[in-house]
Each structure stands twice: as structure tokens, then as C-alpha cells.
């Protein structure tokens, strides 16, 4: 039986800061205490795969690069109803279908989890290349702390130093 909670990282690893979602999933996978209680999923740019990934879940946390008018590297938490379906296409990458549109489709089909949290991270540079900007890499530890707090799991025994080092 799969866990009732999933954390989904979206983005294109070869488009700079657009790859923040999958990079965060990589770091979360280094925390062994999460393995039994949370599905950590790098869905990259696989738009329609979101429907299968969220089906039957109680809670889903989605991490993605998003233009929100904030400073580079800043994170914002959204509930599904707070997000407008006007995601700007960053460079050459569009997640095949609009993520919000897919979540609304899941709602129509009766497959939407009770809790959907979207964590948007403002990019600095979305351009060809495998590396995140320093504005984002310098905040990886903070992003992990926010995600772990959002999961509200009894994992207080994970030291802050281990989180900041990626495990």
C-alpha cells in the first residue's frame, strides 16, 4: 500500500532554476526517515503523470518554479483555490499541461486529495544549463525545513545540520 502523502517535484533539470522541484526531491530522498511515510516523486515535466500520482492520496505537496513577482529564491505557499491558472511559461519548458488545470481535472473526476499544497519558488534564471542559481542553492536547507514542517510528521529527531547538508 502506498503512503497517503506525496511530495511532487516538478521542473526541467536542464533549464536552470526551472529544475528546483526535482532537486528538492533529490535532497528529501537523502532523509531515510521519510521513506516509509511519504512518496517522494520527481515528475519532471510529466504533466499528465500528476493525475496518477495524486490519486488516492490524502495530502499532496507540489514544488515548482513559479513567477510570482517575488525576489529570486523566495518561496510562497498556496492552496489550490488561491492559485490562478496563469503560470508563465519559463523559457522552453511548459509542464505539458497546466498543473492547476490538471488539479482541477482531478477535482472534477473526484480524485483530488483532501489537502493540496503548492510551494512556488521564484526563479532567478530559467535558461539552458543544469545548475540552479546561487539564490536558490543557498536556500535549499530552508526549503527542506518548510517542506518537513508542511508534512507535519513526527520526525523531530532529524537534526537541522543533517537537513542543511542534504542528510
Buried (B, 14 or more C-beta within 10 A) or exposed (E): EEBBBBBBBBBBBBBBBBBBBBBBBBBBBEBEBBEEEBBBBBBBBBBEBBBEBBBEBEBBBBBBBBBBEEEBBBBBEBEBEEBEEEBEEBBEBBBEBBBBEBBBBBBEEEBBBEBBBBBBBBBBBBBEBEBBBEBBBEBBBEBBBBBBEBBEBEBEEBEEEBBBEBB
